[in-house]
Amino acid sequence: MSFFDNTRDNIKVQQLTDEDRKQMFNKFRDAGGEVIKEKKKRPIIINREKQRELVEKMDSHYQQSRSVSGSSRRKSTFAVPESIVSEKKENIFIRMFDSFKTRFVLSFSGVTDFSGSVFKQKFFERYKSDYQTALAEMQLLYMDLFKQNIVLANRIIDQLDRQKPLYFELIEMMADVFDRTINGQIIDSFIAFPDEEQLVREYRNPILAFFKKLYPLYLYQDHIYIAYEKAILLQAKLDKNGTIDAGAKKKKLRNNLYTIFNKLFPKLYWLFCKYHGAIIALHHQSRIEEILLIGPDMKPGNRVAATPSSIDPENISRTIDQKNQIDREESENAKQILKKNTVETIPPHILKGLTEMKKMHPPALYRKYAEKDDILKTIGLSDKVMLTYLYFSEFDHELSFLLTTNKIKYQPTFDKNQKKIIYKAIFENFFNKINPVYDAFKQYFSAVEANNFAISDKPVSNEQYMKYSKRITETEKERKLRGLNARSLVANYMQKLSEHLGFVLKDINGLNKIVENSRSPLIFEKGVEENKIIRGMTIAQAFEYLYNFTSAFRYKLSPAGNLSGEIEISDNEPVDELDDSSRITLTESIPEDQLIDEDIKVVTGNEPSFKSSDKKELEGSVMSELDDLI
């Protein structure tokens, strides 16, 4: 008996009348009770036979409809074959694998980071020290063989043509690989700004142009070595003086060819694959030539024996005369245009800065910042890096305190993206970057000291003379690189500082929201800052002076200025941008026995001439020697 039956018996439901039951039900409902009717769940019964019949009927219906309308459906629709779908999937996989492999190889070989978007600094350092030198020396060897002695060169060419005309053709093509324009596009940006990221996509054109010149020669490596070796041996055999060291030239030839084809070429190849987006095997010559647009005239094998070459004496003399005439005309025209338009094309704020910098006499700056240093005493005012150092020291001692002084009250501002900008912190950061600039100058001065020591260490024997020349070449090369790095660092510093100063100065002359007390005078502490060159100025005038100075300093270090280019100031090179005939002047109050540099002599008037005492012909670096030979 269930619990419900017991309850029903206890309350004696069966003895109640219909009226009593109705009253009890009403009381139950008034008290909040509710009657719930529950239906019993029906059990699920699966009829497998009916399912089979239904499936058979649907299959037969589908087959009939497919047989009736199959032909028309084939005409209106196109089904993609499974082979094409699988081939597309396979191509996507191959491209992904090629991209990963290319990035991995470039990263592992020290060319780019793993993303393949930014060059590693190590690649440019190796290019500058090893790859560029090897290419230039191959061109130097060609010059030495065929440009020094025309008669001897013609005899060498005749002998090579008798054996195989391909030899001299390969020598000429190998010498032509080093292109100064392409080389400059690859390395100049790194030399100027070594700390900035060099993006791979920005070097696409020069890298592919370089690879285009080198790839046709890749398959002729052995022939190139044999051709140069035969030319060297013929030169040594035909030379009457017997001063040619064929063994040393062959050794240098092997090293340079190994550097070019075993170190540089693989890196260029993988960069080519990176730019193309797929890996193309080197032996697929026709495919690579099609992509690089290499025609038959750009490949070896076109030369015929006894063909007049570019070293024909008449052609050479005629070409040299024409080139000299063109150079003279261009030089005269450039001087006239420079004299007429230079001052007019310089922006007004740079012109004001150049006028102020002209008042900073280099001899006075020399006595102030360099006279007490033993190393700096050996460097004259004809050194552009030295002049850059003096101007930068003057900026540091006279103007840099404006970057950190508490007398200027800055207000925070916001850029277009509502990002908060605090110029006090920005200028303090520029002040902290002064020491790294001085470190770059110290490296240059150390390179000058090493170069002077190498020059003073005179050789005794012929063997020592070879080492002596090589040592001088290396130290001079290091000096040029350090000098270029120091000037580039200063130019970059002044460029960025002048941009921020220009923005603040524009705000001072406009809304005046950044500097709260821009119209207040600068109050100098007695005995500490009272002798600064900006004494008596307001804060706005001091900002304008500093902006003009930094802009003018950057201009002097640009290609249009007088502190760029070669380290030494040439005799016919203008020192002042405001006057192409001006030179660094020494005031008459300076006695002749107190001159800073013995190479600077005072002449009548205020214009000295630079004369070198004890000039000696030393073997220059690879690049300068190449310029002389060309």
C-alpha positions as CSV (number, residue, x, y, z in Angstrom):
1,M,0.0,0.0,0.0
2,S,1.4,3.4,-1.0
3,F,1.7,6.6,1.1
4,F,-1.2,8.1,-0.8
5,D,-3.6,5.2,0.0
6,N,-2.7,5.4,3.7
7,T,-3.5,9.1,3.7
8,R,-6.8,8.5,2.0
9,D,-7.8,5.8,4.5
10,N,-6.8,8.0,7.5
11,I,-9.0,10.9,6.5
12,K,-11.8,8.4,5.6
13,V,-12.4,9.8,2.1
14,Q,-14.7,7.0,1.1
15,Q,-17.2,7.9,3.9
16,L,-17.5,11.5,2.8
17,T,-20.5,12.6,0.7
18,D,-20.2,14.5,-2.6
19,E,-21.0,17.8,-0.8
20,D,-18.4,17.2,1.9
21,R,-15.8,16.4,-0.8
22,K,-16.7,19.6,-2.7
23,Q,-16.3,21.7,0.5
24,M,-12.9,20.1,1.3
25,F,-11.7,20.8,-2.3
26,N,-12.8,24.4,-2.1
27,K,-10.9,24.9,1.2
28,F,-7.8,23.3,-0.3
29,R,-7.9,25.6,-3.4
30,D,-8.6,28.7,-1.2
31,A,-5.6,27.9,0.9
32,G,-3.4,28.1,-2.2
33,G,-3.5,24.5,-3.4
34,E,-3.3,23.6,-7.1
35,V,-4.2,20.5,-9.0
36,I,-1.4,19.2,-11.3
37,K,-2.2,16.8,-14.1
38,E,0.8,14.8,-15.2
39,K,0.8,12.8,-18.4
40,K,2.7,9.6,-18.5
41,K,5.6,9.6,-20.9
42,R,5.2,7.4,-23.9
43,P,8.0,5.0,-24.5
44,I,10.1,5.6,-27.6
45,I,9.7,2.8,-30.1
46,I,12.1,2.7,-33.0
47,N,10.8,0.7,-36.0
48,R,14.0,-0.2,-38.0
49,E,12.0,-1.7,-40.9
50,K,10.1,1.5,-41.5
51,Q,13.4,3.4,-41.5
52,R,14.9,1.1,-44.1
53,E,11.9,1.5,-46.3
54,L,12.0,5.3,-46.0
55,V,15.8,5.4,-46.9
56,E,15.3,3.2,-49.9
57,K,12.4,5.4,-51.2
58,M,14.6,8.6,-50.8
59,D,17.6,6.9,-52.6
60,S,15.5,5.9,-55.5
61,H,14.0,9.3,-55.8
62,Y,17.4,11.0,-55.7
63,Q,18.8,8.7,-58.4
64,Q,15.8,9.3,-60.7
65,S,16.1,13.1,-60.4
66,R,19.8,13.0,-61.0
67,S,19.5,10.9,-64.2
68,V,16.8,13.2,-65.6
69,S,18.4,16.6,-65.0
70,G,22.1,15.5,-65.0
71,S,22.9,16.8,-68.5
72,S,21.4,20.3,-68.0
73,R,23.1,20.6,-64.7
74,R,26.5,19.8,-66.3
75,K,25.9,22.7,-68.8
76,S,24.9,25.3,-66.2
77,T,27.5,24.5,-63.4
78,F,31.2,23.7,-63.3
79,A,32.5,21.3,-60.8
80,V,36.1,22.0,-59.7
81,P,38.2,18.9,-60.0
82,E,39.7,17.5,-56.9
83,S,43.2,17.6,-58.4
84,I,43.0,21.4,-58.8
85,V,41.8,21.9,-55.2
86,S,44.6,19.7,-53.8
87,E,47.1,21.5,-56.1
88,K,46.0,24.9,-54.7
89,K,46.3,23.6,-51.1
90,E,49.7,22.3,-52.0
91,N,50.8,25.6,-53.5
92,I,49.7,27.5,-50.4
93,F,51.7,25.1,-48.2
94,I,54.8,25.4,-50.4
95,R,54.6,29.2,-50.3
96,M,54.3,29.1,-46.5
97,F,57.2,26.8,-46.2
98,D,59.4,28.9,-48.6
99,S,58.6,32.0,-46.6
100,F,59.5,30.3,-43.4
101,K,62.7,28.9,-44.8
102,T,63.8,32.2,-46.4
103,R,63.2,34.1,-43.1
104,F,65.1,31.4,-41.2
105,V,68.1,31.4,-43.5
106,L,68.3,35.2,-43.6
107,S,68.1,35.3,-39.8
108,F,70.6,32.5,-39.3
109,S,73.1,34.1,-41.7
110,G,72.9,37.4,-39.9
111,V,71.1,39.4,-42.7
112,T,67.7,40.2,-41.2
113,D,65.7,39.5,-38.1
114,F,63.4,36.5,-38.0
115,S,60.5,38.5,-39.3
116,G,62.5,39.3,-42.4
117,S,61.5,43.0,-42.3
118,V,64.5,44.7,-40.7
119,F,68.2,44.3,-41.6
120,K,70.6,43.4,-38.8
121,Q,73.3,45.9,-38.1
122,K,75.9,43.1,-38.4
123,F,75.1,42.7,-42.1
124,F,75.9,46.3,-42.9
125,E,79.0,46.2,-40.8
126,R,80.3,43.2,-42.7
127,Y,79.2,44.8,-46.0
128,K,81.2,47.9,-45.2
129,S,84.3,46.2,-43.9
130,D,84.5,43.0,-46.1
131,Y,82.1,42.8,-49.1
132,Q,82.6,46.4,-50.3
133,T,86.3,46.1,-49.9
134,A,86.5,42.9,-51.9
135,L,84.5,44.3,-54.8
136,A,86.5,47.5,-54.8
137,E,89.8,45.6,-54.8
138,M,88.6,43.5,-57.8
139,Q,88.1,46.8,-59.7
140,L,91.5,48.0,-58.5
141,L,93.2,44.9,-59.8
142,Y,91.5,45.5,-63.2
143,M,92.8,49.1,-63.2
144,D,96.3,47.9,-62.3
145,L,96.3,45.4,-65.1
146,F,94.8,47.4,-67.9
147,K,94.7,51.1,-67.0
148,Q,98.2,51.8,-65.8
149,N,100.3,50.9,-68.8
150,I,98.3,51.0,-72.1
151,V,101.0,49.3,-74.2
152,L,101.4,46.5,-71.7
153,A,97.7,46.1,-71.4
154,N,97.2,45.7,-75.1
155,R,99.8,42.9,-75.1
156,I,98.1,41.1,-72.2
157,I,94.7,41.4,-74.0
158,D,96.2,39.9,-77.2
159,Q,97.6,37.0,-75.3
160,L,94.3,36.4,-73.5
161,D,92.3,36.6,-76.8
162,R,94.6,34.0,-78.4
163,Q,93.7,31.5,-75.7
164,K,90.0,32.4,-75.2
165,P,88.1,35.8,-75.8
166,L,85.9,34.9,-72.8
167,Y,88.8,35.6,-70.4
168,F,89.0,39.4,-70.9
169,E,85.2,39.7,-71.1
170,L,84.9,38.1,-67.7
171,I,87.6,40.4,-66.2
172,E,85.7,43.5,-67.5
173,M,82.4,42.2,-66.2
174,M,83.8,41.4,-62.8
175,A,85.4,44.8,-62.5
176,D,82.1,46.4,-63.5
177,V,80.1,44.7,-60.6
178,F,81.2,47.4,-58.2
179,D,78.9,50.4,-58.9
180,R,79.3,53.4,-56.7
181,T,75.7,54.5,-57.2
182,I,74.3,51.1,-56.2
183,N,76.8,50.7,-53.4
184,G,75.9,54.2,-52.0
185,Q,72.2,53.3,-52.0
186,I,73.0,50.2,-49.9
187,I,75.4,51.6,-47.4
188,D,75.0,55.4,-47.1
189,S,71.8,55.3,-45.0
190,F,73.4,53.0,-42.5
191,I,76.6,55.1,-42.3
192,A,74.6,58.2,-41.7
193,F,72.2,56.7,-39.2
194,P,73.7,53.5,-37.7
195,D,71.3,53.4,-34.8
196,E,68.1,53.5,-36.8
197,E,66.3,50.4,-38.2
198,Q,66.9,49.7,-41.9
199,L,63.8,48.2,-43.4
200,V,64.3,45.4,-46.0
201,R,61.6,46.7,-48.3
202,E,63.4,50.0,-48.8
203,Y,66.4,48.3,-50.3
204,R,64.6,46.2,-52.9
205,N,65.8,48.1,-56.0
206,P,69.6,48.4,-55.1
207,I,69.8,44.8,-53.8
208,L,68.1,43.4,-57.0
209,A,70.2,45.6,-59.2
210,F,73.4,44.3,-57.5
211,F,72.2,40.7,-57.7
212,K,71.4,41.2,-61.4
213,K,75.0,42.2,-62.2
214,L,76.5,39.4,-60.1
215,Y,74.3,36.4,-61.0
216,P,75.5,35.9,-64.6
217,L,79.1,35.6,-63.3
218,Y,78.1,33.1,-60.6
219,L,78.4,30.2,-63.1
220,Y,81.8,31.4,-64.3
221,Q,83.7,31.5,-60.9
222,D,86.5,29.2,-62.0
223,H,86.8,31.0,-65.4
224,I,87.1,34.4,-63.6
225,Y,89.9,33.2,-61.4
226,I,91.7,31.6,-64.4
227,A,91.3,34.8,-66.4
228,Y,92.7,37.0,-63.7
229,E,95.5,34.6,-62.9
230,K,96.6,34.5,-66.5
231,A,96.5,38.3,-66.7
232,I,98.6,38.6,-63.6
233,L,101.2,36.1,-64.8
234,L,101.4,37.8,-68.2
235,Q,101.8,41.2,-66.6
236,A,104.6,39.9,-64.4
237,K,106.2,38.2,-67.4
238,L,106.0,41.2,-69.7
239,D,107.0,43.8,-67.1
240,K,110.6,44.8,-67.7
241,N,111.2,46.2,-64.2
242,G,110.3,43.0,-62.5
243,T,108.7,44.8,-59.5
244,I,105.3,43.0,-59.8
245,D,104.6,40.5,-57.0
246,A,102.3,38.0,-58.8
247,G,102.0,35.8,-55.7
248,A,100.6,38.5,-53.5
249,K,98.1,39.5,-56.2
250,K,96.9,35.9,-56.7
251,K,96.5,35.5,-53.0
252,K,94.4,38.6,-52.7
253,L,92.4,37.5,-55.8
254,R,91.5,34.2,-54.2
255,N,90.4,35.9,-51.0
256,N,88.3,38.5,-52.8
257,L,86.6,36.0,-55.0
258,Y,85.8,33.7,-52.0
259,T,84.3,36.7,-50.1
260,I,82.2,37.7,-53.1
261,F,80.8,34.4,-54.2
262,N,80.9,32.4,-51.0
263,K,79.9,35.0,-48.4
264,L,78.1,37.9,-50.2
265,F,76.4,36.1,-53.1
266,P,74.4,33.6,-50.9
267,K,73.0,36.5,-48.9
268,L,72.0,38.4,-52.0
269,Y,70.3,35.2,-53.4
270,W,68.2,34.7,-50.3
271,L,67.2,38.4,-50.3
272,F,66.2,37.9,-54.0
273,C,64.0,35.0,-52.9
274,K,62.6,37.1,-50.1
275,Y,61.6,39.9,-52.5
276,H,60.2,37.4,-55.0
277,G,58.1,35.6,-52.4
278,A,59.3,32.1,-53.4
279,I,62.5,30.0,-53.5
280,I,63.9,29.5,-57.0
281,A,66.8,27.2,-57.3
282,L,70.0,28.7,-58.6
283,H,70.2,26.1,-61.5
284,H,66.9,27.4,-62.8
285,Q,68.8,29.9,-64.8
286,S,66.1,30.8,-67.4
287,R,63.6,31.5,-64.6
288,I,65.9,33.8,-62.7
289,E,67.0,35.6,-65.9
290,E,63.3,36.1,-66.8
291,I,62.5,37.7,-63.4
292,L,65.6,39.9,-63.4
293,L,65.3,40.8,-67.1
294,I,68.8,39.6,-67.9
295,G,69.2,39.7,-71.7
296,P,71.8,37.9,-73.9
297,D,73.9,41.0,-74.0
298,M,74.3,41.0,-70.2
299,K,75.7,37.5,-70.1
300,P,79.3,36.4,-70.9
301,G,80.2,34.9,-74.2
302,N,79.6,37.8,-76.6
303,R,83.1,39.0,-77.1
304,V,85.0,38.3,-80.3
305,A,88.8,38.1,-80.3
306,A,90.7,41.3,-81.3
307,T,87.6,43.5,-80.7
308,P,88.6,47.1,-79.9
309,S,88.2,47.5,-76.1
310,S,87.6,50.4,-73.9
311,I,91.3,50.8,-73.1
312,D,92.2,51.8,-76.7
313,P,94.7,54.7,-76.3
314,E,92.9,57.1,-78.7
315,N,89.6,56.4,-77.1
316,I,91.1,56.9,-73.7
317,S,92.7,60.2,-74.5
318,R,89.6,61.5,-76.3
319,T,87.4,60.4,-73.4
320,I,89.7,62.0,-70.8
321,D,89.9,65.3,-72.7
322,Q,86.1,65.4,-73.1
323,K,85.5,64.5,-69.4
324,N,88.0,67.2,-68.3
325,Q,86.4,69.8,-70.5
326,I,82.9,68.9,-69.1
327,D,84.2,68.9,-65.6
328,R,85.7,72.4,-66.0
329,E,82.5,73.8,-67.5
330,E,80.4,72.2,-64.8
331,S,82.7,73.5,-62.1
332,E,82.6,77.1,-63.5
333,N,78.8,77.0,-63.8
334,A,78.4,75.6,-60.3
335,K,80.6,78.3,-58.9
336,Q,78.6,81.1,-60.6
337,I,75.3,79.6,-59.5
338,L,76.5,79.1,-56.0
339,K,77.8,82.6,-55.7
340,K,74.6,84.0,-57.1
341,N,71.9,81.9,-55.4
342,T,73.3,80.4,-52.2
343,V,72.3,83.2,-49.8
344,E,68.9,83.5,-51.5
345,T,68.0,79.8,-51.2
346,I,69.0,79.4,-47.5
347,P,66.0,79.8,-45.2
348,P,66.0,82.9,-43.0
349,H,66.3,81.1,-39.7
350,I,69.3,79.1,-41.0
351,L,70.8,82.3,-42.4
352,K,70.6,83.9,-39.0
353,G,72.2,80.8,-37.4
354,L,75.0,80.8,-39.9
355,T,75.6,84.5,-39.1
356,E,75.8,83.8,-35.4
357,M,78.1,80.8,-36.0
358,K,80.4,83.0,-38.1
359,K,81.0,85.1,-35.0
360,M,82.4,82.0,-33.3
361,H,86.0,82.1,-34.5
362,P,87.5,78.6,-34.7
363,P,90.9,79.7,-33.4
364,A,89.3,81.1,-30.3
365,L,87.2,77.9,-29.9
366,Y,90.4,75.9,-30.4
367,R,92.2,77.7,-27.5
368,K,89.0,77.3,-25.4
369,Y,88.4,73.6,-25.9
370,A,91.3,71.8,-27.5
371,E,94.6,73.5,-26.7
372,K,95.1,71.7,-23.4
373,D,94.6,68.2,-24.9
374,D,97.8,66.5,-26.2
375,I,95.9,64.5,-28.8
376,L,93.9,67.4,-30.1
377,K,97.0,69.5,-30.5
378,T,98.0,67.3,-33.4
379,I,94.8,68.0,-35.3
380,G,94.6,71.3,-37.2
381,L,91.6,73.5,-38.1
382,S,91.6,72.1,-41.6
383,D,90.0,69.0,-40.1
384,K,86.2,69.1,-40.5
385,V,85.6,66.7,-37.7
386,M,87.7,69.0,-35.4
387,L,85.6,72.0,-36.5
388,T,82.4,70.0,-35.8
389,Y,83.8,69.1,-32.3
390,L,84.5,72.8,-31.5
391,Y,81.1,73.9,-32.6
392,F,79.4,71.1,-30.6
393,S,81.5,72.0,-27.5
394,E,80.4,75.6,-27.8
395,F,76.8,74.4,-28.0
396,D,77.3,72.2,-24.9
397,H,78.9,74.9,-22.8
398,E,76.9,77.9,-23.9
399,L,73.4,76.7,-24.9
400,S,72.7,73.2,-23.6
401,F,71.7,74.4,-20.1
402,L,68.5,75.7,-21.7
403,L,67.4,72.1,-22.1
404,T,67.4,71.4,-18.3
405,T,67.0,74.8,-16.6
406,N,64.1,75.2,-14.1
407,K,63.7,78.8,-15.1
408,I,61.5,77.8,-18.0
409,K,58.0,76.7,-17.0
410,Y,56.5,74.1,-19.3
411,Q,52.9,73.1,-19.6
412,P,51.8,69.6,-20.8
413,T,50.3,69.5,-24.3
414,F,48.6,66.8,-26.4
415,D,49.2,65.6,-29.9
416,K,46.5,64.6,-32.6
417,N,46.0,61.3,-30.9
418,Q,45.4,62.9,-27.5
419,K,48.8,61.6,-26.3
420,K,50.3,63.7,-23.5
421,I,53.6,65.4,-24.4
422,I,55.9,66.9,-21.8
423,Y,58.6,69.0,-23.5
424,K,60.7,69.3,-20.3
425,A,61.2,65.5,-20.3
426,I,61.9,65.6,-24.1
427,F,64.6,68.3,-23.8
428,E,66.2,66.6,-20.7
429,N,66.5,63.5,-22.8
430,F,68.3,65.5,-25.5
431,F,70.7,66.8,-22.8
432,N,71.4,63.2,-21.7
433,K,72.4,62.3,-25.3
434,I,75.3,64.7,-25.3
435,N,77.7,62.2,-23.8
436,P,77.3,59.6,-26.5
437,V,78.2,62.3,-29.1
438,Y,81.4,63.0,-27.2
439,D,82.2,59.3,-27.1
440,A,82.0,59.3,-31.0
441,F,84.5,62.2,-31.1
442,K,86.8,60.3,-28.7
443,Q,86.8,57.3,-31.0
444,Y,87.7,59.6,-33.9
445,F,90.6,61.2,-32.0
446,S,91.9,57.8,-31.0
447,A,91.8,56.8,-34.7
448,V,93.8,59.9,-35.5
449,E,96.3,59.1,-32.8
450,A,96.7,55.6,-34.2
451,N,97.1,56.9,-37.7
452,N,99.8,59.4,-36.6
453,F,101.7,56.7,-34.8
454,A,101.5,54.4,-37.8
455,I,103.0,57.2,-40.0
456,S,105.8,58.0,-37.5
457,D,106.8,54.3,-37.3
458,K,109.1,54.4,-40.3
459,P,110.1,51.1,-42.1
460,V,113.6,49.9,-42.5
461,S,113.4,47.2,-45.1
462,N,111.3,46.5,-48.1
463,E,109.3,43.8,-46.2
464,Q,108.6,46.3,-43.4
465,Y,107.5,48.9,-46.0
466,M,104.7,46.6,-47.2
467,K,103.5,46.2,-43.7
468,Y,103.9,50.0,-43.1
469,S,101.8,50.9,-46.2
470,K,99.1,48.3,-45.2
471,R,99.0,49.7,-41.6
472,I,98.7,53.3,-42.8
473,T,95.9,52.2,-45.2
474,E,94.0,50.5,-42.4
475,T,94.4,53.4,-39.9
476,E,93.3,56.0,-42.5
477,K,90.3,53.9,-43.3
478,E,89.4,53.7,-39.6
479,R,89.9,57.4,-39.2
480,K,87.5,58.2,-42.1
481,L,84.8,55.8,-40.8
482,R,85.0,57.3,-37.3
483,G,84.9,60.8,-38.6
484,L,81.9,60.1,-40.8
485,N,80.2,58.4,-37.8
486,A,80.8,61.4,-35.5
487,R,79.5,64.0,-38.0
488,S,76.5,61.8,-38.8
489,L,75.7,61.5,-35.1
490,V,75.9,65.3,-34.6
491,A,73.8,66.0,-37.7
492,N,71.1,63.6,-36.5
493,Y,71.1,65.1,-33.0
494,M,70.8,68.7,-34.3
495,Q,68.1,67.7,-36.8
496,K,65.8,66.1,-34.2
497,L,66.5,68.9,-31.6
498,S,65.7,71.6,-34.1
499,E,62.4,70.0,-35.1
500,H,61.2,70.1,-31.4
501,L,62.5,73.6,-30.9
502,G,60.7,74.7,-34.1
503,F,57.4,73.4,-32.8
504,V,57.8,75.1,-29.4
505,L,58.9,78.3,-31.1
506,K,55.8,78.2,-33.3
507,D,53.6,77.8,-30.3
508,I,55.3,80.7,-28.5
509,N,54.6,83.0,-31.5
510,G,51.0,81.6,-31.7
511,L,48.8,80.1,-29.0
512,N,51.6,80.1,-26.4
513,K,50.4,77.0,-24.5
514,I,53.6,75.1,-24.0
515,V,55.9,77.7,-22.3
516,E,54.1,79.6,-19.5
517,N,56.7,82.3,-19.0
518,S,58.0,82.7,-22.6
519,R,58.0,86.6,-22.4
520,S,60.0,86.7,-19.1
521,P,63.7,87.5,-19.2
522,L,66.2,84.8,-18.4
523,I,67.7,85.4,-15.0
524,F,71.3,84.1,-14.7
525,E,73.0,83.1,-11.5
526,K,75.9,85.4,-10.7
527,G,79.3,83.7,-11.4
528,V,77.8,80.6,-13.0
529,E,75.7,81.6,-16.0
530,E,76.1,85.3,-16.3
531,N,78.7,85.1,-19.1
532,K,76.6,83.0,-21.5
533,I,76.1,84.3,-25.0
534,I,72.3,84.5,-24.6
535,R,72.5,86.8,-21.6
536,G,70.0,89.6,-21.6
537,M,67.5,87.6,-23.7
538,T,63.9,86.6,-22.9
539,I,63.0,82.9,-22.9
540,A,61.4,83.3,-26.4
541,Q,64.5,85.0,-27.8
542,A,66.7,82.3,-26.3
543,F,64.6,79.6,-27.9
544,E,64.8,81.4,-31.2
545,Y,68.6,81.7,-30.9
546,L,68.9,78.0,-30.1
547,Y,66.6,77.0,-32.9
548,N,68.6,79.1,-35.4
549,F,71.9,77.6,-34.2
550,T,70.9,74.0,-34.3
551,S,69.3,74.4,-37.8
552,A,72.4,76.2,-39.1
553,F,74.7,73.5,-37.5
554,R,72.6,70.8,-39.3
555,Y,72.9,72.7,-42.5
556,K,76.7,72.9,-42.2
557,L,76.8,69.1,-41.9
558,S,74.5,68.5,-44.8
559,P,75.8,68.0,-48.4
560,A,75.3,71.8,-49.0
561,G,77.3,72.7,-46.0
562,N,81.1,73.0,-45.5
563,L,81.5,70.3,-42.9
564,S,80.4,67.4,-45.0
565,G,82.4,65.3,-47.5
566,E,86.1,64.6,-47.1
567,I,87.7,65.1,-43.7
568,E,90.3,67.7,-44.8
569,I,89.3,71.1,-46.2
570,S,90.8,71.5,-49.7
571,D,92.4,74.7,-50.8
572,N,89.6,75.6,-53.2
573,E,86.7,74.6,-50.9
574,P,84.6,77.4,-49.4
575,V,84.6,77.3,-45.6
576,D,81.7,79.8,-45.1
577,E,78.4,79.1,-46.8
578,L,77.6,82.8,-46.8
579,D,80.7,83.6,-49.0
580,D,82.2,81.1,-51.4
581,S,85.6,82.9,-51.2
582,S,85.8,83.1,-47.4
583,R,88.1,81.1,-45.2
584,I,88.6,80.6,-41.5
585,T,90.1,83.9,-40.4
586,L,92.7,84.6,-37.8
587,T,92.4,88.0,-36.2
588,E,95.5,90.3,-36.3
589,S,95.7,90.3,-32.6
590,I,96.9,86.7,-32.6
591,P,100.8,86.6,-32.9
592,E,102.2,84.3,-35.5
593,D,104.1,82.3,-33.0
594,Q,100.8,81.4,-31.2
595,L,99.1,79.9,-34.3
596,I,97.1,76.8,-33.5
597,D,98.2,74.8,-36.5
598,E,101.5,75.2,-38.3
599,D,99.7,74.5,-41.6
600,I,97.7,77.8,-41.3
601,K,99.7,80.8,-42.3
602,V,98.5,84.4,-42.2
603,V,98.7,86.3,-45.4
604,T,97.9,89.9,-46.3
605,G,94.3,90.8,-45.5
606,N,92.2,88.6,-43.3
607,E,92.2,85.6,-45.5
608,P,94.8,82.9,-44.7
609,S,95.7,80.0,-47.0
610,F,96.1,76.4,-45.9
611,K,99.5,75.0,-46.8
612,S,100.6,71.5,-45.8
613,S,104.1,71.2,-44.4
614,D,106.0,68.0,-45.0
615,K,103.4,66.5,-47.3
616,K,104.1,62.9,-48.0
617,E,102.5,60.6,-50.5
618,L,101.1,57.7,-48.6
619,E,99.1,54.8,-49.8
620,G,95.5,55.7,-49.3
621,S,92.6,53.5,-48.4
622,V,91.0,51.2,-51.0
623,M,88.3,53.8,-51.8
624,S,90.6,56.8,-52.2
625,E,93.1,54.7,-54.3
626,L,90.2,53.7,-56.6
627,D,89.3,57.4,-57.0
628,D,92.8,58.2,-58.0
629,L,93.0,55.4,-60.6
630,I,89.6,56.3,-62.1
